[in-house]
Amino acid sequence: MKQVVRRGLQEVVVDEVPDPAIAAHHVLIRPHYSLISSGTEAASLHHDGLLKEVADNPSHLRKIWEASKVMGPVRTLAEVRAKLSEYAVLGYSGAGVVVDKRAVPDLEVGERVAYGGEGTGHAETVRAGRNLVVRVPGALPLEHACFATLGSIALNAVRLAAIELGDVVAVIGLGLVGQLACQLARLQGAVVIAIDLKPERVELARTLGADHGVAAGGSLAPAVSALTDGRGADRVIVAAAAKSAAPCRQALEIARERGRLVVVGAVELSFPWAQMYAKEIQLLMSRAYGPGSYDPVYEAEGHDYPFAHVRWTENRNMGEFLRLAADGKLHIQPLITHEFPLEQAADAYETILDPASGSLAVLLRYGAATAPDVRFEPQRRIAAAPRAPRRSGLQVALVGAGNIARWAHLPSLAKVPGVGLQAICSTSGARARSYALRFGARYCCTEYEEVLADPEVDVVVIANRHQHHAPQALAALRAGKHVFLEKPMALTEEECRSLWKAVDETGRHLAVGFNRRFAPLYREMKRQLGRRTSPAVVSCRVNSPVFSGSHWSADPSIGGAILGEACHFVDLIYWLLGSEPVSVSAFSLPATGRDPIGPNNIASSFRFADGSVANLTYCTVGSRTSGGERVEVFAPGLGADTEDFKRLCIRTTLRHRRRPWWPDKGYAAQLQSFLGGIREGRPPEVTVRDGARATLACLAMLESARSLRPREIDLAALHP
């Protein structure tokens, strides 16, 4: 299918990408029209170049510096250069016809719908969550229905303004959201003052029902004062987009005492304290389409909020906007200034960015609008490199095009001789295409079955989200593929049994991504510990604040930070000692509220078969300026510690220090070892047994923290 993407910082292109695969609680839609957001989308196009972007956002330099300290300047430079050609999806508002669905009982294939949501994009096929899709009333044309997302943004701002009959409402910024907010406020019974720097937009707002129109500038405050008998506006909605605080300062000036400001536009928030205090102003931020926005349980998993408790969710706001439009209470057609076929998307964006064009609403028109009866035949596999005879050596498919794949696995694969990259598989067709082009894959796809059915794929590298690891690895083994599986290997004992059994039955290799075993500093620490003749003591402290709050890996329902991340350190301690863990006692922080702080923050003590003991403290509540991981080991005559792959100190009769130029986390060495083992017929250094041990021990940690009792760890029971 064709999709509009931003390539690099500013270039808009229409490229072929795989059609999205269907997912639970989602529908697939063939759009007829989509609406370009002249605010959000245009702001993402950095036409002034890289230097101007960095100058406007100095935080980018800090990110580059921090990345270079971890990865080294060469790899960091490669990532910065890749940003100049990487794809980013544009667009989030459109309307079309449902062509497929899964676990969505109340919509039917063939129904006309409007959709929204980040990542849906301008594409010939889009996938949208059920709560981001609404039916289009019968008489409303789809070119008007594609305004549902922008309309719900305006409607949410109007609701937050709490307008009463007769209130004077000033709207600053008469782009699409501002124009719609004016009309919606009028429907609430407000006296509307439309304000913008462009006289033609002020005049348009008056034509569409605004009671007054005022040009923004030095005379704004006197004009609003004259229109309100000196009192000022009861409500001010800031729908402007500006890098300065001028719109907010103007809003404060024209608001009455104890008035309410609602900010919906992307503006600098800066207010004089004395004036805010003197007027006792209420300041509210309007977030997206309404309640449910950015909540993955609502948007991705399809769980609605109870009607009695949350009357106007983002879905209900979208539906109400379409009802008003269908009833003729909103004027949409006068807002449409330009329409382009999908193939001319670059021209559409140039029109938006050209001040002389006078553009407001710019629509993209799709082939389905003129040929609605064409049968939907998705293509979920797209060639990336020119078709050529099968390459020699092992052929690898990577599943899950996330950060770990981009920063670690794909660059490491490129360095392994005798290995070819056959495929990139991702739920995002644009990202799969972008990674395939960058790293030289022969094709990209959005359906995992394409990889499983490909006889040329020898090895599958799985770097997906944690809940997919075991099912996808099991399917790959059954399909006759070798598997390199990012941690965690599994989330339950049953998944461990199934994978262990599949490895035995298929004879395929499975390795788990415990890269610390291959990091040079940890290897030296193990070598020193290998000289001991009696039990040892290990202390491991991990601080991972990134895996907290709304981060997907913090969700306890998919393992949380303990099963998903702490498994690294359970395996590391076992490997350093070379002895099986037999029991654990653990305590966690209290589990309160929606933020899963409790079960993700654990202090645990392990006992090992050789008499050694270890403490593992894993927390997500620390500061980002604290060290990430610190490991100390003690044995008779030996003390050693290492921190963040940056230094190693060994204390025997003398003290020795090692400080590498750049941290080496062992990713490349592990992949080389695993792929070399397949060619040479030797088993992987990290096996399914190791993955099962780490999962079992983490499950025991969590259970001990819940029950406040020690738990036994019996790996033999998983695989008698």
QUIRA-V272611 format. One record per backbone hydrogen bond with DSSP energy under -0.5 kcal/mol. NH is the residue of the N-H (numbers start at 1). CO is the residue of the C=O. E is the energy in kcal/mol with one decimal. If there is no record, write none. Layout:
BEGIN
NH,CO,E  NH,CO,E
END
This chain:
BEGIN
3,15,-2.2  4,122,-2.9  5,13,-2.6  6,88,-3.1  7,5,-0.6  7,11,-3.6  8,6,-0.6  8,86,-2.5  10,7,-0.7  11,7,-1.3  13,5,-2.5  13,11,-0.5  15,3,-2.3  15,13,-0.6  17,1,-2.6  17,15,-0.5  19,379,-3.0  25,102,-1.8  26,23,-1.3  26,102,-0.9  27,128,-2.3  28,100,-2.6  29,126,-2.7  30,97,-2.7  31,29,-0.8  32,95,-3.0  33,95,-1.9  34,364,-1.8  35,93,-2.4  36,362,-2.4  37,35,-0.5  38,36,-0.9  41,37,-1.2  42,37,-1.1  43,39,-1.9  44,40,-0.7  44,41,-0.9  45,42,-1.4  46,9,-2.8  46,44,-0.8  47,45,-1.4  49,46,-1.5  53,49,-1.9  54,50,-2.5  55,51,-2.3  56,52,-2.4  57,53,-1.4  60,57,-2.2  61,58,-1.0  62,58,-1.1  63,59,-2.2  64,60,-2.4  65,61,-2.5  66,62,-2.6  67,63,-2.5  68,64,-2.4  69,65,-1.5  70,66,-1.0  70,67,-0.5  71,67,-3.2  72,68,-1.8  76,72,-1.8  77,73,-2.5  78,74,-2.0  79,75,-1.9  80,76,-2.3  81,77,-2.6  82,78,-2.1  83,79,-1.5  84,81,-1.3  85,82,-2.1  86,82,-1.3  88,6,-1.4  90,4,-1.2  94,115,-1.8  95,33,-2.6  96,113,-2.6  97,30,-1.8  98,111,-2.3  99,28,-2.9  100,28,-1.3  102,26,-1.8  107,104,-0.9  110,98,-2.6  111,108,-2.0  113,96,-2.7  114,134,-2.6  115,94,-2.6  116,132,-1.6  117,92,-0.8  120,117,-1.8  121,91,-1.8  122,90,-1.7  123,121,-0.9  124,2,-2.2  126,29,-2.4  128,27,-2.2  130,25,-2.7  132,129,-2.3  133,130,-1.5  134,114,-2.3  136,112,-2.1  137,135,-0.6  140,137,-1.5  144,141,-1.4  145,141,-2.0  146,142,-1.6  147,144,-1.7  148,145,-2.0  151,147,-3.1  152,148,-2.3  153,149,-1.7  154,150,-2.0  155,151,-2.5  156,152,-2.4  157,153,-1.7  158,154,-2.1  159,155,-2.4  160,156,-2.2  161,157,-1.4  162,158,-0.5  162,159,-1.5  163,158,-0.7  166,189,-2.9  167,164,-2.4  169,167,-0.7  169,191,-2.6  170,168,-0.5  170,235,-2.7  171,193,-2.6  172,170,-0.6  172,237,-2.7  173,171,-0.6  173,195,-2.8  179,175,-2.9  180,176,-2.4  181,177,-2.6  182,178,-2.2  183,179,-1.7  184,180,-2.5  185,181,-2.7  186,182,-2.0  187,183,-1.8  188,184,-1.1  189,186,-1.6  190,185,-1.9  191,167,-3.1  192,190,-0.7  193,169,-2.8  194,192,-0.6  194,212,-3.0  195,171,-2.5  196,214,-1.2  199,197,-0.6  201,198,-0.7  202,198,-1.7  203,199,-2.6  204,200,-1.9  205,201,-2.3  206,202,-1.9  207,203,-2.3  208,204,-1.9  209,206,-1.4  210,205,-2.6  211,192,-0.7  212,192,-2.1  214,194,-3.0  216,196,-1.8  220,217,-1.7  223,219,-1.8  224,220,-2.6  225,221,-2.4  226,222,-2.3  227,223,-1.8  228,224,-1.1  228,225,-0.5  229,226,-0.8  230,225,-3.5  231,228,-1.8  233,254,-3.0  234,168,-1.2  235,168,-2.1  236,260,-2.4  237,170,-2.9  238,236,-0.6  238,262,-3.0  239,172,-2.9  239,237,-0.9  242,266,-2.0  249,245,-2.5  250,246,-2.5  251,247,-2.3  252,248,-2.2  253,249,-2.0  254,250,-2.0  255,251,-1.0  256,233,-2.8  258,279,-3.8  259,256,-1.8  260,234,-1.8  261,282,-3.3  262,236,-2.7  263,284,-2.8  264,238,-2.6  264,262,-0.6  265,238,-2.2  267,265,-1.2  268,244,-1.4  270,268,-0.9  276,272,-2.3  277,273,-2.9  278,274,-2.7  279,275,-2.1  280,276,-1.1  281,276,-1.6  282,259,-2.4  283,281,-0.5  284,261,-2.8  286,263,-2.7  287,285,-0.6  288,286,-0.7  290,287,-1.1  291,312,-0.7  293,290,-2.1  295,292,-1.9  296,294,-0.8  298,295,-0.5  299,295,-3.1  300,296,-1.7  301,296,-1.8  302,298,-0.5  303,297,-2.1  304,302,-0.7  309,306,-1.0  310,306,-2.9  313,311,-0.7  314,291,-2.3  317,313,-2.3  318,314,-2.1  319,315,-2.3  320,316,-2.3  321,317,-2.3  322,318,-1.9  323,319,-2.0  324,320,-2.4  325,321,-2.2  326,322,-2.8  327,323,-2.0  328,325,-1.3  329,324,-2.2  330,324,-0.8  332,330,-0.7  335,332,-1.9  336,332,-0.6  336,333,-1.5  337,335,-0.7  337,361,-2.1  338,361,-1.6  340,363,-2.5  342,365,-2.2  344,341,-2.0  345,342,-1.6  348,344,-1.7  349,345,-2.3  350,346,-2.1  351,347,-2.1  352,348,-1.8  353,349,-2.2  354,350,-0.9  354,351,-0.5  355,353,-0.8  357,354,-1.8  358,355,-0.8  361,335,-2.1  362,36,-0.6  362,360,-0.6  363,338,-2.3  363,361,-0.5  364,34,-2.8  365,340,-2.9  366,32,-2.3  369,366,-1.5  370,366,-0.5  370,367,-1.1  371,367,-2.0  374,371,-1.4  377,375,-0.7  380,378,-0.6  382,444,-2.8  384,442,-2.8  385,442,-0.9  394,418,-1.5  396,420,-2.9  397,459,-2.5  398,423,-2.6  399,461,-3.1  400,398,-0.5  400,425,-3.1  402,400,-1.7  406,402,-2.0  407,403,-3.1  408,404,-1.8  409,404,-1.8  410,405,-2.8  412,408,-1.8  413,409,-2.7  414,410,-1.8  415,411,-0.5  415,412,-1.2  416,413,-1.5  417,415,-0.6  419,416,-0.9  420,394,-3.0  422,396,-2.8  422,420,-0.8  423,396,-1.3  424,443,-1.4  425,398,-2.9  426,445,-2.3  429,427,-0.8  432,428,-2.5  433,429,-2.3  434,430,-2.4  435,431,-2.8  436,432,-2.2  437,433,-2.3  438,434,-2.1  439,435,-2.7  440,436,-1.1  441,436,-1.6  442,421,-0.9  443,422,-1.5  444,382,-2.7  445,424,-2.2  446,380,-1.6  447,380,-0.7  448,446,-0.5  450,447,-1.5  451,447,-0.6  451,448,-0.9  452,448,-1.9  453,449,-2.3  454,451,-1.0  455,453,-0.8  457,454,-1.4  458,395,-2.3  458,456,-0.6  459,395,-2.1  460,482,-2.8  461,397,-2.9  461,459,-0.5  462,460,-0.6  462,484,-2.7  463,399,-3.2  463,461,-0.7  468,465,-2.1  469,465,-0.5  469,466,-1.2  470,466,-0.5  472,468,-2.3  473,469,-2.5  474,470,-2.6  475,471,-2.1  476,472,-2.1  477,473,-2.5  478,474,-2.4  479,475,-1.3  480,477,-1.8  481,476,-2.7  482,458,-2.6  483,509,-2.9  484,460,-2.6  485,483,-0.6  485,511,-3.3  486,462,-2.6  486,484,-0.5  496,492,-1.6  497,493,-2.4  498,494,-2.5  499,495,-2.2  500,496,-2.5  501,497,-2.7  502,498,-2.2  503,499,-2.4  504,500,-2.0  505,501,-2.5  506,502,-2.6  507,503,-1.9  511,483,-2.3  513,485,-2.7  514,512,-2.7  515,513,-1.3  517,514,-1.3  518,515,-2.2  519,516,-1.1  523,519,-2.3  524,520,-2.1  525,521,-1.9  526,522,-2.4  527,523,-2.1  528,524,-2.0  529,525,-2.2  530,526,-2.1  531,528,-1.3  532,529,-1.9  537,634,-2.7  538,613,-1.9  539,632,-2.9  540,615,-2.6  541,630,-2.8  542,617,-3.0  543,628,-3.8  544,542,-0.5  544,619,-3.0  547,544,-1.5  548,546,-1.2  551,548,-2.0  554,551,-2.0  555,552,-1.5  558,555,-1.7  559,556,-1.7  560,555,-1.9  563,559,-1.7  564,560,-1.7  565,561,-1.8  566,561,-2.1  567,562,-0.9  568,565,-1.7  569,566,-0.9  570,566,-1.7  571,567,-2.2  572,568,-1.9  573,569,-2.4  574,570,-2.1  575,571,-2.7  576,572,-2.6  577,573,-2.2  578,574,-3.1  579,574,-0.8  582,607,-3.2  583,607,-1.3  584,711,-2.2  585,605,-2.1  587,603,-2.2  589,598,-1.0  589,601,-1.7  592,590,-0.9  596,594,-0.5  597,595,-2.9  600,596,-0.6  601,598,-1.9  602,600,-0.5  602,618,-2.1  603,587,-2.8  604,616,-2.3  605,585,-2.7  606,614,-3.2  607,583,-2.2  608,612,-2.5  609,580,-2.8  611,608,-2.1  613,536,-1.9  614,606,-1.8  615,538,-2.5  616,604,-2.4  617,540,-2.8  618,602,-2.9  618,616,-0.6  619,542,-2.1  626,623,-1.0  630,541,-2.6  631,642,-2.4  632,539,-2.9  633,640,-2.8  634,537,-2.6  635,638,-2.2  638,635,-3.2  639,651,-1.9  640,633,-2.2  641,649,-2.0  642,631,-2.2  643,647,-1.2  644,629,-2.1  646,643,-2.3  647,643,-0.8  648,658,-2.1  649,641,-2.7  650,656,-3.1  651,639,-3.7  652,650,-0.6  652,654,-3.2  656,650,-3.1  658,648,-2.5  663,69,-0.6  665,663,-0.5  670,666,-2.1  671,667,-2.1  672,668,-2.4  673,669,-2.2  674,670,-2.7  675,671,-2.7  676,672,-2.2  677,673,-2.1  678,674,-1.6  679,675,-1.8  680,676,-2.1  681,677,-1.1  682,677,-1.9  687,685,-0.6  691,687,-1.9  692,688,-2.4  693,689,-2.4  694,690,-2.1  695,691,-2.0  696,692,-2.8  697,693,-2.6  698,694,-2.1  699,695,-2.5  700,696,-2.1  701,697,-2.2  702,698,-2.4  703,699,-2.3  704,700,-2.7  705,701,-2.3  706,702,-1.8  707,703,-2.8  708,704,-2.1  709,704,-0.8  711,584,-2.8  713,582,-2.6  714,712,-0.5  715,713,-0.7  717,714,-0.8  718,715,-1.4  719,715,-0.7  719,716,-0.6
END
